[in-house]
Amino acid sequence: MERAPYEQIREIQDYGLKRLVNYCWEHSPFYRKTWEKAGVHPGDIRGIEDIFKIPIVSKEELQQDLKQNPPFGTFQGDMSACRIQSSTGTTGMPKPFFQTRRDWDIIGNLWARRLNAQGITPADRVQMSLSYSLFIPGFTSTEGVMKLGATVIPVGSGAATSTERQVILAKDWGTTCLISTPTFALYFADVAEKMGYDLKRDFQIKRLIHTGEALPKALRMKIEERWQVPAYDNLGSVESGGAPTYECELRNGLHVNEDAFYFEIVDPKTGKNVPDGQEGLLVMTTLYKEGAPMIRYSIGDFTKIISEPCSCGRTIRRIASVSSKIDDMLKISGVAIYPTSAETVVRKYKEFGSEYARLLTKLPIKML
């Protein structure tokens, strides 16, 4: 599917969207009410070409639905789910998302596709340093590793298995890939070196696969400088279910799993689609999900469509790595400031360590 003619991919998307719209009309009171208010009926949606008729859904609308219809809201689809995962709630009420067995099987396949593109084979030993909790990536990435036939070392987060113990296991058990957040990869390196180990000499780790946090260019450079192996970026969210995008071996943009997702980039002020190459807010439609389907959901990430085909040969579209999140935006004297901009500056200096903190104070600074 990754290299299928784009006409075939669009046919799959058209079918998936029509199926999903009809499904949500019957199973999700939230979507039905939202669409009726906007004057939209399932018969109006013939395929992707009509998706603009559907209203964009915000995080705030889901949170309002949860408040009015506790504990799960009415945006869920099939509630006879095999599991419930949740957002962190860092920007508001934690949001639960149902996953059916069908959803979970597809998520595992998408993660396997992602890992295969990043060089994982059945011969690999993959150390999973992600939390096994309501935080979804630990479970979904593990599912993908097992579907590929590789070996999982499920150490979990530092709270479950101390970082010192994780370092020892990676050395003694011959870990060949570490899956973690980007910042944990730096912390792991710090701890390993404090324990007297050399990352190149004492470990067999050949690649670092990251999710759960943004991977700005400066942070990636710092990680790869420390480890001397490639670090891969992967965009995901609990709303998406797990693996909407992935970097290929060339690491020049995030390929979108377009048989399972449809991505749009819109102007944050107007909600209208912007041309390819122009940055805007990411709006996501999950074409496969039944447990908690997301249709034209605004994740809050700023990115852009990369229109040029990737030289890897994949025909599915790419987006750029997320540049910032709208929830992180700060306004200082009327100017929008994003923490990722500060991080980009901080990471350029070798004198700084792996960790930093942002301190906000009200100072009488006059903007020029």
C-alpha positions as CSV (number, residue, x, y, z in Angstrom):
1,M,0.0,0.0,0.0
2,E,2.9,2.4,0.7
3,R,3.8,2.3,-3.0
4,A,0.4,1.9,-4.6
5,P,-0.8,4.2,-7.3
6,Y,-2.3,7.3,-5.7
7,E,-5.6,6.7,-7.5
8,Q,-5.9,3.4,-5.6
9,I,-5.1,5.1,-2.3
10,R,-7.8,7.7,-2.9
11,E,-10.4,4.9,-3.7
12,I,-9.6,3.4,-0.3
13,Q,-9.9,6.8,1.4
14,D,-13.3,7.5,-0.3
15,Y,-14.7,4.2,0.8
16,G,-13.3,4.6,4.3
17,L,-14.7,8.0,4.7
18,K,-18.2,7.1,3.5
19,R,-18.2,4.0,5.7
20,L,-17.1,6.0,8.7
21,V,-19.6,8.8,8.3
22,N,-22.5,6.4,8.1
23,Y,-21.1,4.5,11.1
24,C,-20.8,7.7,13.2
25,W,-24.3,8.8,12.2
26,E,-25.7,5.6,13.6
27,H,-23.4,5.1,16.6
28,S,-22.2,8.5,17.8
29,P,-24.7,11.0,19.1
30,F,-22.0,13.6,19.3
31,Y,-21.2,13.5,15.6
32,R,-24.9,13.2,14.6
33,K,-25.8,16.3,16.6
34,T,-22.8,18.3,15.3
35,W,-23.5,17.4,11.7
36,E,-27.3,18.1,12.0
37,K,-26.5,21.5,13.4
38,A,-24.3,22.2,10.4
39,G,-26.9,20.8,8.0
40,V,-24.7,17.9,6.9
41,H,-26.2,14.4,6.1
42,P,-24.3,11.2,5.3
43,G,-25.7,11.4,1.8
44,D,-23.8,14.6,1.3
45,I,-20.5,12.9,1.6
46,R,-19.5,11.0,-1.5
47,G,-15.8,10.8,-0.7
48,I,-12.8,12.8,0.3
49,E,-13.8,15.6,-2.2
50,D,-16.7,16.4,0.1
51,I,-14.9,16.2,3.4
52,F,-14.8,20.0,3.7
53,K,-18.6,20.0,4.3
54,I,-18.0,18.3,7.6
55,P,-17.3,20.7,10.6
56,I,-13.9,20.6,12.2
57,V,-14.0,19.2,15.8
58,S,-11.8,20.7,18.5
59,K,-10.4,19.3,21.7
60,E,-12.6,21.8,23.6
61,E,-15.7,20.3,22.0
62,L,-14.7,16.8,23.1
63,Q,-14.0,18.0,26.6
64,Q,-17.4,19.7,26.7
65,D,-19.1,16.5,25.6
66,L,-17.3,14.6,28.4
67,K,-18.4,17.2,31.0
68,Q,-22.0,17.0,29.8
69,N,-22.1,13.2,29.4
70,P,-19.7,11.6,31.9
71,P,-17.6,9.5,32.1
72,F,-17.1,8.7,28.4
73,G,-19.0,11.3,26.4
74,T,-21.0,10.6,23.3
75,F,-18.3,10.9,20.7
76,Q,-17.3,7.2,21.2
77,G,-18.5,4.7,18.6
78,D,-18.5,1.0,19.5
79,M,-18.3,1.0,23.3
80,S,-18.0,-2.8,23.6
81,A,-14.3,-2.1,23.3
82,C,-11.4,-4.3,24.3
83,R,-9.5,-1.4,26.0
84,I,-9.7,2.2,27.0
85,Q,-6.7,4.6,26.6
86,S,-6.6,8.2,27.7
87,S,-4.9,11.5,26.9
88,T,-2.7,13.0,29.6
89,G,-4.9,15.9,30.4
90,T,-2.0,18.4,30.4
91,T,-4.2,21.0,28.6
92,G,-7.5,20.1,30.2
93,M,-9.6,17.1,31.2
94,P,-8.1,13.7,30.4
95,K,-10.0,12.3,27.5
96,P,-10.8,8.5,27.3
97,F,-10.7,6.8,23.9
98,F,-12.2,3.4,23.2
99,Q,-10.3,0.8,21.1
100,T,-12.1,-2.2,19.6
101,R,-10.3,-5.5,18.8
102,R,-10.5,-4.5,15.1
103,D,-9.0,-1.1,15.9
104,W,-6.2,-2.7,17.9
105,D,-5.3,-5.2,15.2
106,I,-5.1,-2.4,12.6
107,I,-3.0,-0.2,15.0
108,G,-0.5,-3.1,15.4
109,N,-0.2,-3.5,11.7
110,L,0.4,0.3,11.2
111,W,3.1,0.2,13.9
112,A,4.7,-2.8,12.2
113,R,4.7,-0.9,8.9
114,R,6.4,2.0,10.7
115,L,9.0,-0.1,12.3
116,N,9.7,-2.0,9.1
117,A,10.4,1.3,7.3
118,Q,12.8,2.2,10.1
119,G,14.8,-0.9,9.7
120,I,13.5,-3.3,12.3
121,T,13.6,-7.0,11.4
122,P,12.8,-10.3,13.2
123,A,16.5,-10.4,14.2
124,D,16.2,-7.3,16.4
125,R,15.9,-7.0,20.2
126,V,13.8,-4.0,20.8
127,Q,13.9,-2.4,24.3
128,M,10.6,-0.6,25.0
129,S,11.3,2.3,27.3
130,L,7.8,3.7,27.1
131,S,5.2,3.8,29.9
132,Y,2.7,0.9,30.0
133,S,-0.2,2.8,31.3
134,L,-3.1,4.9,29.9
135,F,-0.3,6.5,27.8
136,I,-0.9,4.6,24.5
137,P,2.5,4.3,22.7
138,G,4.0,1.6,24.9
139,F,1.3,-0.9,24.1
140,T,0.9,0.0,20.4
141,S,4.6,-0.1,19.7
142,T,4.9,-3.4,21.5
143,E,2.1,-4.8,19.3
144,G,3.9,-3.7,16.2
145,V,7.2,-5.2,17.2
146,M,5.5,-8.6,17.9
147,K,3.7,-8.5,14.5
148,L,7.1,-8.0,12.8
149,G,8.4,-11.0,14.7
150,A,11.1,-9.1,16.6
151,T,11.9,-9.6,20.3
152,V,10.4,-7.2,22.8
153,I,12.2,-6.2,26.0
154,P,9.3,-4.5,27.8
155,V,11.2,-2.5,30.5
156,G,8.6,0.3,30.5
157,S,9.3,3.7,31.9
158,G,11.9,4.6,34.5
159,A,9.2,4.4,37.2
160,A,8.8,0.7,36.4
161,T,12.4,-0.2,35.7
162,S,15.1,2.2,36.9
163,T,17.2,3.8,34.2
164,E,20.3,2.2,35.7
165,R,18.7,-1.2,35.4
166,Q,17.6,-0.4,31.8
167,V,21.2,0.4,30.9
168,I,22.4,-2.9,32.3
169,L,19.7,-4.9,30.5
170,A,20.5,-3.1,27.2
171,K,24.1,-4.0,27.5
172,D,23.7,-7.6,28.8
173,W,20.8,-8.6,26.6
174,G,22.1,-7.1,23.4
175,T,19.4,-4.6,22.7
176,T,19.6,-3.4,19.1
177,C,16.9,-0.8,19.1
178,L,15.6,1.6,21.8
179,I,12.1,2.9,21.5
180,S,11.5,5.9,23.8
181,T,10.8,9.6,24.0
182,P,13.6,11.7,22.6
183,T,14.4,13.2,26.0
184,F,14.7,9.7,27.6
185,A,17.3,8.8,25.0
186,L,19.5,11.6,26.2
187,Y,18.9,10.8,29.8
188,F,19.7,7.1,29.1
189,A,23.0,8.3,27.6
190,D,23.8,10.5,30.6
191,V,23.1,7.6,33.0
192,A,25.1,5.1,30.9
193,E,28.1,7.3,30.8
194,K,28.0,8.1,34.5
195,M,28.0,4.3,35.1
196,G,31.2,4.1,33.1
197,Y,29.9,2.8,29.8
198,D,30.7,3.9,26.3
199,L,27.6,4.1,24.1
200,K,29.5,2.9,21.0
201,R,31.7,0.3,22.6
202,D,29.4,-1.3,25.1
203,F,26.0,-1.4,23.4
204,Q,24.7,-3.0,20.2
205,I,22.0,-0.3,19.7
206,K,21.8,0.6,16.0
207,R,18.8,2.9,15.9
208,L,16.6,5.0,18.2
209,I,12.9,5.2,17.5
210,H,11.1,8.1,19.1
211,T,7.5,8.9,19.9
212,G,5.5,10.6,22.6
213,E,7.3,13.9,22.2
214,A,8.2,16.3,19.4
215,L,11.7,15.8,17.9
216,P,12.9,19.2,16.7
217,K,15.9,19.3,14.4
218,A,18.2,20.6,17.1
219,L,17.2,17.9,19.6
220,R,17.6,15.2,16.9
221,M,21.1,16.5,16.2
222,K,22.0,16.4,19.9
223,I,20.8,12.8,20.2
224,E,22.6,11.5,17.1
225,E,25.8,13.3,18.1
226,R,25.7,11.5,21.5
227,W,24.7,8.1,20.2
228,Q,26.2,8.0,16.7
229,V,23.1,6.2,15.3
230,P,20.0,7.4,13.5
231,A,17.1,8.7,15.5
232,Y,13.6,8.4,13.9
233,D,10.7,10.8,14.4
234,N,7.1,9.5,14.6
235,L,4.0,11.6,15.1
236,G,1.3,10.0,17.1
237,S,-1.5,10.7,19.6
238,V,-4.0,8.8,21.7
239,E,-6.8,10.3,19.5
240,S,-5.2,8.8,16.4
241,G,-4.9,5.4,18.0
242,G,-1.2,5.1,17.5
243,A,0.7,5.3,14.2
244,P,-0.6,7.8,11.7
245,T,2.8,8.7,10.3
246,Y,6.4,7.6,10.2
247,E,9.8,8.5,8.8
248,C,11.3,6.2,6.3
249,E,15.0,5.4,6.1
250,L,15.7,8.8,4.4
251,R,14.3,10.7,7.4
252,N,13.1,13.7,5.3
253,G,9.5,14.0,6.3
254,L,6.7,11.9,7.9
255,H,4.9,9.5,5.6
256,V,1.2,9.4,6.3
257,N,-0.5,6.0,6.5
258,E,-3.1,7.2,4.1
259,D,-5.1,3.9,3.9
260,A,-6.0,4.5,7.5
261,F,-5.9,8.3,7.9
262,Y,-6.7,11.5,5.9
263,F,-4.7,14.6,6.9
264,E,-5.5,18.2,6.1
265,I,-3.7,21.4,6.9
266,V,-5.9,24.4,7.6
267,D,-5.6,28.0,8.4
268,P,-6.0,28.3,12.2
269,K,-8.1,31.5,11.9
270,T,-10.4,30.5,9.0
271,G,-10.5,26.7,9.1
272,K,-9.9,26.6,5.3
273,N,-7.4,24.3,3.7
274,V,-4.1,25.9,2.9
275,P,-1.9,25.0,-0.2
276,D,0.7,22.3,0.1
277,G,3.9,23.6,1.5
278,Q,2.2,26.2,3.7
279,E,2.2,25.7,7.4
280,G,-1.1,25.4,9.3
281,L,-3.0,23.3,11.8
282,L,-3.2,19.6,11.3
283,V,-6.7,18.2,11.0
284,M,-7.0,14.4,11.2
285,T,-9.6,11.9,10.1
286,T,-9.2,8.3,11.3
287,L,-10.6,6.2,8.4
288,Y,-10.4,2.9,10.3
289,K,-11.5,3.5,13.9
290,E,-14.7,2.2,15.4
291,G,-14.1,2.6,19.1
292,A,-13.5,6.4,19.1
293,P,-13.6,7.6,15.5
294,M,-12.1,11.1,14.9
295,I,-13.5,12.9,11.9
296,R,-11.9,16.2,11.0
297,Y,-10.3,16.5,14.4
298,S,-7.9,19.4,15.1
299,I,-5.0,17.8,17.0
300,G,-3.4,21.2,17.7
301,D,-0.1,20.5,15.8
302,F,1.4,23.0,13.3
303,T,2.9,21.3,10.2
304,K,2.7,21.3,6.4
305,I,2.2,18.9,3.5
306,I,5.4,18.1,1.6
307,S,4.2,17.8,-2.0
308,E,7.4,16.5,-3.6
309,P,7.5,12.7,-3.8
310,C,10.0,10.9,-1.6
311,S,12.9,9.3,-3.3
312,C,12.3,6.2,-1.2
313,G,9.6,5.3,-3.7
314,R,6.6,5.5,-1.4
315,T,3.6,7.2,-3.0
316,I,1.8,8.1,0.2
317,R,2.1,11.8,1.1
318,R,4.4,13.3,3.7
319,I,4.1,16.0,6.3
320,A,6.9,17.9,7.9
321,S,7.9,17.3,11.5
322,V,5.6,19.2,13.9
323,S,7.0,22.6,14.5
324,S,4.9,23.6,17.5
325,K,1.6,22.9,19.3
326,I,-1.1,25.5,19.6
327,D,-1.7,24.5,23.3
328,D,1.9,25.5,24.0
329,M,1.6,28.9,22.6
330,L,2.4,31.9,24.9
331,K,1.5,35.5,24.1
332,I,4.1,38.0,25.3
333,S,3.2,41.6,24.5
334,G,0.9,40.3,21.8
335,V,3.6,38.2,20.1
336,A,3.0,34.4,19.8
337,I,6.0,32.5,21.3
338,Y,6.3,28.7,21.2
339,P,8.5,26.7,23.6
340,T,10.0,24.7,20.7
341,S,11.6,27.9,19.5
342,A,13.4,28.3,22.8
343,E,14.4,24.6,22.7
344,T,15.9,25.0,19.3
345,V,18.2,27.7,20.6
346,V,19.1,25.9,23.8
347,R,20.0,22.6,22.0
348,K,22.5,24.3,19.8
349,Y,24.9,24.8,22.7
350,K,27.1,21.8,23.7
351,E,27.7,23.5,27.1
352,F,24.1,22.8,28.2
353,G,23.1,19.4,29.5
354,S,20.4,17.1,28.4
355,E,17.7,18.8,30.4
356,Y,16.4,22.3,30.7
357,A,13.4,24.1,32.3
358,R,11.3,27.0,31.2
359,L,10.7,29.7,33.8
360,L,8.0,32.2,33.1
361,T,8.1,35.5,34.9
362,K,6.4,38.8,34.5
363,L,9.2,41.3,33.8
364,P,8.8,44.9,32.6
365,I,10.3,44.1,29.2
366,K,9.3,46.4,26.3
367,M,9.1,44.7,23.0
368,L,10.8,46.5,20.2
